[in-house]
Amino acid sequence: MSNLKATYGRNPAILHKEVDGEIFLIDDIQGKIHALDAMAGGIWRLLEQPTTVYEIVATFSAAFPDRKTKDLRRHISRFLDDMQHKNLAVCVTTPEH
Amino acid sequence: MLQDAENIQAAQSDARRLKVAWNGECWIVDIVDCEELVAGLKKILRGWDLVELAVSDSIQPAMVITREGDTYDWMLPSGRLTAKDLFGRPESTASALSDVHYLLNGWFVDRFSEYFTLHCAAVRFADGVVLFPGGHRAGKSLLTAALAAGGHMVFGDDVVAIDPAANEALALGMLPRVRLPLPPQAMGRKLREFLDIHATLADVEQQYLDLGPDRLADIGASLPIRAVVQLKRSNKLGPANLADVTGGAALRALISQNYSTAMPASVVFDHLHNIVSAASCHTMSYHSIEDAVSVLETAFAQNPATEIGAGQ
């Protein structure tokens, strides 16, 4: 599970292309092209500036007030884990405990 | 059964060696004690140069195929890949040919790096081809067969090469196959008869279709890509419906069907983007195959310039 207070950002090695509102991430090192769904695309946009899971969840909660914050947090954390695993996003800073 | 390299060398004395060539490149296969595969390979390939060579030790084949009883086996001496490693040992001529077909597609990708290949069907309409990207049980092979039954030329039912320099689809010159059993509820008598008449090299899981030169493009035939149609086969009764989608949505469908790994991902992306930028992009939901054919013919039978009345 992603650290909620850690700051995440885009991996600068990943190319980002947008076609008709669809976001594609291109990884020339691993030879992969990722097509993002709407939620993933929204998170990717927010990662343009390094941001925390808390901040992303707050943005999504404001945009989708009918969604439970707990569910959003879980989805967003899972997505960030996946993005890190695929080398698309990086953890920029981790808060000291 | 292939067990080790010594067995292969011993078996090769009874081999028939076929050179499968196109555009200055060749692929050599030794076929041992299975004459039906030699005939089958000659049947499924269209426009390729097929020449029988004398077996000699000076040239190593790219593939060696053998048979023991009803079971075939093969290996690639260069990479030591065997039938068991890939899909398991084929238990029919059609299945063995299907493996050769698959490996030949891979050889094409390796040898002709100026092209890339997509998992999709492609059929000629007027002066261009319509691409049908592969999707799970979308029905592209059966629809391709139905379009052939309607007189359209098939460029490919499973894998098509793309010439990015020209932004054209390139036929690979291989007979189409339909999966068996056929879905009985969504197919009319005429199509069923067409499939029966053109059936060749079948087993319980697949059936090649022996199409004439007016229905199947030779390897190397190329035409501009005029449309991309994502298929959505429905089990529910209802009319076929062709709907416009954005280039981005079509790009999403094509990206997941790219077979080529030699080209950098960003180059593949740009090529696919060029395809959807130049083509019209659609989804088509359908239940009846014939209904789907009718909708496609209405949409694409004329060249785009004629459809919009240009030049008049």
Interface residues (C-beta under 8 A of the other chain):
Chain A: L15 K17 E18 V19 D20 G21 E22 F24 I26 D27 D28 Q30 G31 K32 I33 A35
Chain B: T246 G247 G248 A249 L251 R252 I255 S256 N258 T261 P264 A265 S266 V268 F269 H273 V276
